[in-house]
Amino acid sequence: MTETFTFYNTQSESPYQLQLDVINTLVVDADDHVWLGTAGEGLEVLSPKEGIVALYNLSDGVSGMNSDWITHLYQDSFNRIWVGSWKGALTLIDQKTNQVRSWSASYFDLDIPHFSPFSLVENEKGDFWLGLWEGGLVHLTLLGDSLAVRQHLMPPSSGLISDVIYDLIIDHNENLWVGTPFGLDLMTDPDSRQPGYRLFKNAPGIHQISHDEAYTLLCDASGLIWVGTSGGGVNILDDKVQLFSPLSLPEVSPNFQSQSVTAFTKAPNNDLLIGVRSLGFGRYHVDNQSFVQYTSLPEYDGLPADINTVNCFYWDGSDHLWLGTRYMGLIKYDPASGRSVVINKDVSEYDFAAREISVIHPDHLGNLWVGTENGLYKMVQYDPNNFLGFNILHYEHMADNPKSLSSNRISAILQDHNDTLWIATYDHGINKLVSDIRTHFPLVFERISASDKARNGLITDNINTLFEDRDHHLWIGSGGGGLFKRANSDHHFVSYDPTYREISSTIYNRMQQGICG
């Protein structure tokens, strides 16, 4: 297909002849008129069908503009055109009412070196954010013929990185993105008295973009943020991907300076409990980043004092806490009574030949499936009123049975929306339960491994985690093979390039009712 371009410049014939060939900014209005902000001849309005239909500049004596160097044009939700000019004014042109209003530096009375509007954006309330060159950020409300200043934000008193504002956009979550010469600022909840700030720069230890000068911004229909830089090309940011702030654990003991967090759970009283390598677990407060080890919490007095690490948590329907530990096996605990039971290979009362628990996962029948270093266990409760009213069933790899588990080293367990049970292993891929989950014995598994990658798409057998999304796609995080996705209607896993967005090729975890590192 051949596309034809029509050029408009100072050499065009009347009525299409422009006043100046240097165009700083443009916008197309609802009538398909093209508004052209020039570098010295004010504002021209071009109709592709009729030619130049309007001019706004110093010589017209009507617009109130006091500069012909146009820096920015913006069309608001009422199809009005806002005009910013260098060391000039902010001008509003309403074609429907044929009104033109301008507000200059003397009107705003801001403590800034000069008034040069450089960017403007409207929020869902109909208010405006105005970005100034060397004047910071101004929150405005239009009231009749007046513009009321609600906030004036300047560094360093605000969280802004610069008082030079190149561009502004508001994303689908009403967050304000601010392009500056020294990085990209993200303001969350910008209308509040204390908005959140997040900075993107080309620097280590900070949310990175390819170049500090974030000159032009766009939020597309899908919510992606496009950042045009002066020297670093274009960056694409996904505002749906949650960004994280680092949190640290305070020193609990000089002998155990662990920052390795292995699991999370929310207790029935809304406490956040986290498993920590070499410290067992404890209560964590995000606000002040404080940590109290479980041995100092009265509600957990009934637990053994020497739990090395909790790898996973699960709260059952009776508010009993199940702990999957490193070295101590499985522990069931009742915080109300302080009663506990330890289940591992060293406890003769139970047929449980394991000491390290990787995952605890409930099924829809009320059973608990437990992944260990020595196979798969199922805790079948036969008396909900009896703390010890459960039986233990064991499933393991058998070399002479290809329908048994592919490995005893269980890493993750998932029951999907069809009640199908998936068992992942650290060294021999994935197992899909194809027999009836209600039947205790025998269990029949279909093995999915990298040895058959041409059929199933897997390129590694080191599987760390499983997750099913709301569209019933199965996601796999692997050790060394990156991320895989299996569509609900497909039997093939699609591999995502480990270098995609510079993520690691090792994917460890996902959020679910029982969480394990």
C-alpha positions as CSV (number, residue, x, y, z in Angstrom):
1,M,0.0,0.0,0.0
2,T,1.3,3.4,-1.0
3,E,0.7,6.3,1.4
4,T,0.7,9.9,0.2
5,F,1.8,12.8,2.4
6,T,0.8,16.4,1.9
7,F,3.3,19.0,3.0
8,Y,2.4,22.4,4.5
9,N,5.0,25.0,4.9
10,T,5.9,28.7,4.2
11,Q,6.2,27.8,0.5
12,S,2.7,26.4,0.2
13,E,0.2,28.4,-1.8
14,S,-2.5,30.4,-0.1
15,P,-4.6,29.6,1.8
16,Y,-2.3,26.8,3.0
17,Q,0.8,28.9,3.5
18,L,2.2,28.7,7.0
19,Q,3.7,31.7,8.8
20,L,6.7,29.7,10.1
21,D,8.2,26.3,9.3
22,V,9.3,25.6,12.9
23,I,6.4,23.8,14.7
24,N,7.0,23.1,18.4
25,T,3.7,21.4,19.1
26,L,0.4,20.5,17.5
27,V,-3.0,19.0,18.3
28,V,-6.0,17.9,16.1
29,D,-9.4,19.0,17.4
30,A,-12.8,17.4,17.1
31,D,-13.4,19.1,13.7
32,D,-10.2,17.8,12.3
33,H,-8.6,21.2,12.4
34,V,-4.8,21.1,13.1
35,W,-3.6,23.6,15.7
36,L,0.1,24.5,15.1
37,G,2.2,26.0,17.8
38,T,5.1,27.8,16.2
39,A,8.5,29.0,17.4
40,G,7.9,32.7,17.0
41,E,4.7,33.3,15.0
42,G,2.1,32.3,17.6
43,L,-0.7,29.8,16.9
44,E,-2.1,28.8,13.5
45,V,-5.2,26.7,12.8
46,L,-5.1,24.6,9.6
47,S,-8.1,23.0,8.0
48,P,-7.0,20.4,5.4
49,K,-10.0,21.3,3.3
50,E,-10.0,25.1,3.7
51,G,-6.4,26.1,4.6
52,I,-5.5,28.5,7.4
53,V,-8.7,29.4,9.2
54,A,-7.4,31.2,12.3
55,L,-4.3,32.9,13.8
56,Y,-3.6,33.8,17.4
57,N,-0.5,35.9,18.2
58,L,0.7,39.1,19.8
59,S,-0.4,41.3,16.9
60,D,-4.1,40.2,17.0
61,G,-4.8,42.3,20.1
62,V,-7.5,39.8,21.1
63,S,-6.0,36.7,22.5
64,G,-4.1,38.3,25.4
65,M,-1.1,36.2,24.6
66,N,2.1,37.9,25.5
67,S,4.5,35.6,23.7
68,D,4.5,34.1,20.2
69,W,6.7,31.2,21.1
70,I,4.2,28.4,21.7
71,T,5.5,25.6,24.0
72,H,2.4,23.4,24.4
73,L,-1.1,22.7,23.1
74,Y,-3.7,20.6,24.9
75,Q,-7.3,19.7,24.1
76,D,-9.5,19.1,27.1
77,S,-12.6,17.1,27.6
78,F,-14.8,20.0,26.4
79,N,-12.8,20.2,23.2
80,R,-11.3,23.5,24.3
81,I,-7.7,24.3,23.3
82,W,-5.2,25.3,26.0
83,V,-2.1,27.2,24.8
84,G,1.2,27.5,26.7
85,S,3.8,30.1,25.7
86,W,7.4,30.8,26.6
87,K,7.7,33.4,29.3
88,G,4.1,34.3,28.4
89,A,0.7,33.0,29.5
90,L,-1.6,30.1,29.7
91,T,-4.4,30.7,27.2
92,L,-7.8,29.0,26.8
93,I,-9.6,29.1,23.5
94,D,-13.2,27.9,23.3
95,Q,-14.4,27.8,19.7
96,K,-18.0,27.1,20.6
97,T,-18.4,30.3,22.5
98,N,-15.7,32.2,20.6
99,Q,-14.1,33.1,23.9
100,V,-10.3,33.5,24.5
101,R,-8.9,33.9,28.0
102,S,-5.3,34.3,29.1
103,W,-3.6,34.1,32.5
104,S,-0.1,35.4,32.9
105,A,2.5,35.4,35.7
106,S,1.0,38.4,37.5
107,Y,-2.3,36.5,37.9
108,F,-0.8,33.4,39.6
109,D,1.7,35.2,41.8
110,L,4.0,32.2,42.1
111,D,7.5,32.4,43.5
112,I,9.2,31.3,40.3
113,P,11.8,32.9,38.0
114,H,9.4,33.1,35.0
115,F,6.1,31.8,33.9
116,S,6.5,29.3,31.0
117,P,3.8,26.7,30.7
118,F,5.3,23.6,29.1
119,S,2.8,20.8,29.7
120,L,-0.8,20.4,30.8
121,V,-3.1,17.4,31.6
122,E,-6.7,17.1,32.8
123,N,-7.8,14.6,35.5
124,E,-11.1,12.7,35.7
125,K,-12.5,15.5,38.0
126,G,-11.9,18.1,35.4
127,D,-9.0,19.7,37.3
128,F,-5.7,20.4,35.6
129,W,-2.0,19.8,36.3
130,L,0.2,22.4,34.7
131,G,3.9,21.7,34.2
132,L,6.2,24.8,34.1
133,W,9.8,25.3,33.0
134,E,11.7,26.1,36.2
135,G,8.4,26.5,37.9
136,G,7.5,23.0,39.1
137,L,4.0,21.6,39.0
138,V,0.7,23.5,39.6
139,H,-2.7,21.9,40.4
140,L,-5.4,24.2,38.9
141,T,-9.2,24.3,39.0
142,L,-11.2,26.3,36.4
143,L,-14.0,28.3,38.0
144,G,-15.8,30.4,35.4
145,D,-13.2,32.9,34.2
146,S,-10.8,32.1,37.1
147,L,-8.1,29.6,37.6
148,A,-7.7,28.6,41.2
149,V,-4.3,27.3,42.4
150,R,-4.9,24.2,44.6
151,Q,-1.2,23.2,44.9
152,H,2.2,24.3,43.8
153,L,4.8,21.6,44.0
154,M,8.5,22.4,43.8
155,P,11.6,20.4,44.7
156,P,13.0,19.7,47.3
157,S,9.9,20.3,49.5
158,S,7.9,17.9,47.3
159,G,9.0,14.5,46.0
160,L,9.7,16.0,42.5
161,I,13.1,15.4,41.1
162,S,13.1,18.7,39.0
163,D,11.3,22.0,38.7
164,V,11.6,21.7,34.9
165,I,8.5,19.7,33.7
166,Y,8.7,18.4,30.1
167,D,5.5,16.5,29.9
168,L,2.6,15.1,31.9
169,I,0.1,12.2,31.5
170,I,-2.5,10.6,33.8
171,D,-2.7,6.8,33.5
172,H,-5.8,4.6,33.8
173,N,-5.4,4.5,37.6
174,E,-5.3,8.3,37.9
175,N,-1.6,8.3,38.7
176,L,0.3,11.3,37.4
177,W,3.5,10.7,35.4
178,V,5.9,13.6,35.2
179,G,8.7,13.8,32.6
180,T,11.8,15.9,33.6
181,P,15.4,16.4,32.5
182,F,16.5,14.3,35.5
183,G,14.2,11.3,35.4
184,L,10.6,10.2,35.2
185,D,8.5,10.8,38.4
186,L,5.4,8.8,39.1
187,M,2.9,10.4,41.6
188,T,0.4,8.0,43.0
189,D,-2.8,9.5,44.5
190,P,-1.7,12.9,43.2
191,D,-4.7,14.8,44.6
192,S,-4.0,13.9,48.2
193,R,-2.0,16.0,50.6
194,Q,0.7,13.4,50.7
195,P,1.0,11.7,47.3
196,G,3.4,8.9,46.8
197,Y,6.5,9.4,44.6
198,R,8.5,6.9,42.6
199,L,11.5,7.9,40.4
200,F,12.7,6.2,37.2
201,K,16.3,7.1,36.2
202,N,19.2,5.6,34.2
203,A,21.0,4.7,37.4
204,P,21.6,1.5,39.4
205,G,19.4,0.8,42.4
206,I,16.5,2.9,40.9
207,H,13.6,1.9,38.7
208,Q,15.4,2.2,35.4
209,I,14.7,3.9,32.1
210,S,17.3,4.2,29.3
211,H,17.9,7.9,29.7
212,D,17.2,10.5,32.4
213,E,15.6,13.1,30.0
214,A,12.0,11.9,29.8
215,Y,10.9,14.4,27.2
216,T,7.5,13.1,26.0
217,L,4.9,10.8,27.4
218,L,1.9,8.8,26.2
219,C,-0.5,6.4,27.9
220,D,-2.1,4.2,25.2
221,A,-5.5,2.4,25.2
222,S,-4.1,-0.7,26.9
223,G,-2.5,1.3,29.7
224,L,1.1,1.0,28.6
225,I,3.2,4.1,29.3
226,W,5.4,5.2,26.4
227,V,8.4,7.4,27.4
228,G,10.3,9.2,24.7
229,T,13.8,10.3,25.8
230,S,16.4,12.7,24.6
231,G,19.1,10.3,23.7
232,G,17.8,6.9,25.0
233,G,15.1,6.0,22.5
234,V,11.7,4.9,23.6
235,N,10.8,3.1,26.9
236,I,7.6,1.2,27.4
237,L,6.3,0.8,31.0
238,D,3.4,-1.3,32.1
239,D,1.5,0.4,35.0
240,K,-0.4,-2.8,35.6
241,V,2.8,-4.4,36.8
242,Q,3.1,-3.6,40.5
243,L,6.3,-1.9,41.5
244,F,7.8,-2.8,44.8
245,S,9.7,-0.9,47.5
246,P,12.4,-2.9,49.4
247,L,11.7,-3.8,53.0
248,S,14.2,-5.1,55.4
249,L,14.3,-7.1,58.6
250,P,15.8,-5.6,61.7
251,E,18.6,-7.5,63.4
252,V,17.1,-10.0,65.8
253,S,20.4,-11.6,66.9
254,P,24.0,-11.1,65.9
255,N,24.2,-14.8,65.3
256,F,21.4,-14.9,62.8
257,Q,21.5,-12.0,60.4
258,S,19.1,-13.5,57.9
259,Q,17.2,-11.5,55.2
260,S,16.0,-14.6,53.4
261,V,12.2,-14.5,53.6
262,T,10.7,-17.9,52.7
263,A,6.9,-17.5,53.2
264,F,4.0,-15.2,54.0
265,T,0.6,-15.7,55.6
266,K,-2.0,-13.5,57.2
267,A,-3.2,-14.9,60.5
268,P,-6.9,-14.8,61.5
269,N,-6.2,-11.7,63.6
270,N,-4.7,-10.0,60.5
271,D,-1.1,-10.3,61.7
272,L,1.4,-10.7,58.8
273,L,3.6,-13.7,59.5
274,I,6.7,-14.3,57.5
275,G,9.0,-17.3,57.4
276,V,12.7,-16.4,57.7
277,R,15.7,-18.6,57.1
278,S,17.3,-19.6,60.4
279,L,14.8,-17.6,62.5
280,G,11.7,-19.8,62.0
281,F,9.0,-17.2,61.5
282,G,7.7,-14.1,63.1
283,R,5.3,-11.2,63.0
284,Y,6.2,-8.3,60.6
285,H,4.8,-4.8,60.6
286,V,5.2,-3.1,57.2
287,D,4.7,0.4,58.5
288,N,7.7,0.5,60.7
289,Q,9.5,-2.6,59.3
290,S,9.6,-4.2,62.8
291,F,10.0,-8.0,63.3
292,V,9.2,-10.1,66.3
293,Q,10.3,-13.7,66.3
294,Y,7.7,-16.3,67.1
295,T,9.5,-17.3,70.3
296,S,8.6,-13.8,71.7
297,L,4.9,-14.0,70.8
298,P,2.7,-15.5,73.6
299,E,0.2,-16.9,71.1
300,Y,2.9,-19.3,69.8
301,D,4.3,-20.5,73.1
302,G,3.2,-24.0,72.4
303,L,5.5,-24.4,69.4
304,P,9.0,-25.9,69.5
305,A,11.5,-23.2,70.2
306,D,14.0,-24.5,67.7
307,I,12.2,-24.2,64.4
308,N,15.0,-23.4,61.9
309,T,12.9,-22.1,59.0
310,V,9.2,-22.1,58.0
311,N,9.0,-22.8,54.3
312,C,5.2,-22.5,54.0
313,F,2.1,-21.8,56.0
314,Y,-1.5,-23.0,55.8
315,W,-4.5,-22.0,58.0
316,D,-7.2,-24.6,58.0
317,G,-11.0,-24.2,58.5
318,S,-10.6,-24.6,62.3
319,D,-8.0,-21.9,62.5
320,H,-5.3,-24.4,63.1
321,L,-1.9,-23.4,61.7
322,W,0.1,-25.9,59.6
323,L,3.8,-25.1,59.2
324,G,6.0,-26.7,56.6
325,T,9.5,-26.4,58.0
326,R,13.1,-27.0,57.0
327,Y,14.5,-29.9,59.1
328,M,11.5,-30.4,61.5
329,G,9.0,-31.6,59.0
330,L,5.3,-30.7,59.3
331,I,3.8,-29.1,62.4
332,K,0.1,-28.6,63.2
333,Y,-0.6,-26.0,65.9
334,D,-3.7,-24.7,67.6
335,P,-3.1,-21.1,68.8
336,A,-6.2,-21.1,71.0
337,S,-5.1,-24.1,73.1
338,G,-1.3,-24.0,72.5
339,R,-1.4,-27.6,71.4
340,S,1.0,-28.8,68.7
341,V,2.1,-31.9,67.0
342,V,5.3,-32.5,65.1
343,I,5.3,-34.9,62.1
344,N,8.6,-36.0,60.6
345,K,10.8,-39.0,60.0
346,D,12.0,-39.0,63.6
347,V,8.6,-39.3,65.1
348,S,7.6,-43.0,65.3
349,E,3.9,-42.4,65.7
350,Y,3.6,-41.3,62.1
351,D,4.6,-42.9,58.8
352,F,6.1,-39.7,57.4
353,A,9.6,-40.2,56.1
354,A,10.5,-36.6,55.5
355,R,11.9,-33.6,57.3
356,E,11.8,-30.8,54.8
357,I,8.5,-29.4,53.6
358,S,8.3,-27.3,50.4
359,V,4.6,-26.8,50.0
360,I,1.2,-27.4,51.6
361,H,-1.8,-27.2,49.3
362,P,-5.5,-27.9,50.1
363,D,-7.8,-29.6,47.7
364,H,-11.6,-29.1,47.2
365,L,-12.3,-32.2,49.4
366,G,-10.6,-30.8,52.5
367,N,-7.4,-32.8,52.2
368,L,-4.0,-31.3,52.5
369,W,-1.3,-32.3,50.0
370,V,2.2,-31.9,51.3
371,G,5.3,-31.8,49.1
372,T,8.6,-32.9,50.7
373,E,12.1,-34.1,49.8
374,N,10.8,-37.6,50.0
375,G,7.7,-37.6,47.9
376,L,4.1,-36.5,48.2
377,Y,1.9,-36.9,51.3
378,K,-1.9,-36.5,51.7
379,M,-3.3,-35.5,55.1
380,V,-6.9,-36.9,55.2
381,Q,-9.0,-35.6,58.0
382,Y,-11.5,-38.1,59.3
383,D,-12.7,-36.2,62.5
384,P,-12.7,-32.4,62.4
385,N,-13.3,-32.3,66.2
386,N,-10.2,-34.3,66.9
387,F,-6.9,-32.4,66.7
388,L,-5.2,-35.6,65.8
389,G,-8.0,-36.9,63.6
390,F,-6.2,-37.4,60.4
391,N,-4.6,-40.2,58.4
392,I,-1.4,-39.8,56.3
393,L,-1.0,-41.3,52.9
394,H,2.3,-41.4,51.0
395,Y,3.0,-41.3,47.2
396,E,6.5,-41.7,45.8
397,H,8.5,-42.3,42.6
398,M,8.8,-45.9,41.6
399,A,11.4,-46.8,39.0
400,D,9.4,-49.6,37.5
401,N,6.1,-47.6,37.3
402,P,6.0,-44.8,34.6
403,K,2.6,-43.8,36.0
404,S,4.0,-42.9,39.4
405,L,5.6,-39.6,40.4
406,S,8.6,-38.7,38.2
407,S,10.6,-37.7,41.3
408,N,10.3,-37.5,45.1
409,R,11.7,-34.0,45.2
410,I,8.4,-32.0,45.2
411,S,8.6,-28.2,44.7
412,A,5.0,-27.1,44.1
413,I,1.4,-28.3,44.1
414,L,-1.6,-26.8,42.4
415,Q,-5.3,-27.9,42.0
416,D,-6.7,-26.1,38.9
417,H,-10.3,-25.0,38.1
418,N,-11.1,-28.4,36.8
419,D,-9.9,-30.0,40.1
420,T,-6.9,-31.5,38.3
421,L,-3.9,-31.9,40.6
422,W,-0.5,-30.8,39.3
423,I,2.7,-31.8,41.1
424,A,6.0,-30.0,40.2
425,T,9.4,-31.3,41.0
426,Y,12.9,-29.8,41.3
427,D,14.5,-32.2,38.9
428,H,12.0,-34.2,36.8
429,G,9.4,-31.8,35.5
430,I,5.7,-31.9,36.2
431,N,3.2,-34.6,37.1
432,K,-0.5,-34.3,36.2
433,L,-2.9,-36.5,38.2
434,V,-5.1,-38.3,35.6
435,S,-6.8,-40.7,38.1
436,D,-9.8,-39.7,40.2
437,I,-8.6,-37.4,43.0
438,R,-11.2,-38.9,45.4
439,T,-9.4,-42.3,45.1
440,H,-6.6,-42.7,47.6
441,F,-4.8,-45.6,45.8
442,P,-3.5,-46.0,43.3
443,L,-2.8,-42.6,41.9
444,V,-2.0,-42.4,38.2
445,F,0.2,-39.5,36.9
446,E,1.0,-38.3,33.5
447,R,4.6,-37.1,33.4
448,I,5.5,-33.8,31.5
449,S,9.3,-33.3,31.1
450,A,11.8,-31.5,28.9
451,S,12.8,-34.9,27.3
452,D,9.6,-34.5,25.3
453,K,9.9,-30.7,24.7
454,A,8.9,-31.0,21.1
455,R,5.5,-32.0,22.2
456,N,5.0,-30.1,25.4
457,G,7.3,-27.0,25.1
458,L,9.3,-27.4,28.4
459,I,13.0,-26.7,28.1
460,T,13.9,-27.6,31.7
461,D,12.8,-30.1,34.4
462,N,13.7,-27.8,37.3
463,I,10.3,-26.4,38.2
464,N,10.0,-24.0,41.2
465,T,6.4,-22.8,41.2
466,L,2.9,-23.2,39.6
467,F,0.1,-20.7,39.2
468,E,-3.3,-20.6,37.5
469,D,-4.6,-17.1,36.5
470,R,-8.2,-15.9,36.2
471,D,-8.3,-17.0,32.6
472,H,-7.3,-20.5,33.6
473,H,-3.9,-20.3,32.1
474,L,-1.3,-22.4,33.9
475,W,2.0,-20.6,34.5
476,I,5.3,-22.3,35.5
477,G,8.3,-20.6,37.1
478,S,11.5,-22.6,36.5
479,G,15.1,-22.7,37.6
480,G,17.1,-21.7,34.6
481,G,14.4,-22.0,32.0
482,G,12.4,-18.8,32.7
483,L,8.7,-18.5,32.6
484,F,6.2,-20.8,30.8
485,K,2.5,-20.5,30.1
486,R,0.0,-23.1,29.1
487,A,-3.4,-22.0,27.6
488,N,-6.5,-23.6,29.1
489,S,-7.3,-25.3,25.8
490,D,-3.8,-26.3,24.8
491,H,-1.4,-29.0,25.9
492,H,1.7,-27.1,25.0
493,F,3.7,-24.7,27.2
494,V,4.9,-21.5,25.6
495,S,8.3,-20.3,26.8
496,Y,9.0,-16.7,27.6
497,D,12.5,-15.5,26.8
498,P,14.5,-15.3,30.1
499,T,16.0,-11.9,28.8
500,Y,12.5,-10.5,28.4
501,R,12.5,-7.1,30.2
502,E,15.7,-8.2,31.9
503,I,14.0,-10.6,34.3
504,S,15.9,-13.5,35.7
505,S,15.6,-17.0,34.2
506,T,14.9,-18.4,37.7
507,I,11.3,-17.8,38.8
508,Y,10.6,-18.8,42.4
509,N,7.2,-17.9,43.7
510,R,3.6,-16.9,43.3
511,M,0.8,-15.7,45.6
512,Q,-1.7,-18.3,46.8
513,Q,-3.3,-19.4,50.0
514,G,-0.2,-21.3,51.1
515,I,2.9,-19.5,50.1
516,C,6.3,-21.1,49.9
517,G,9.7,-19.7,48.9
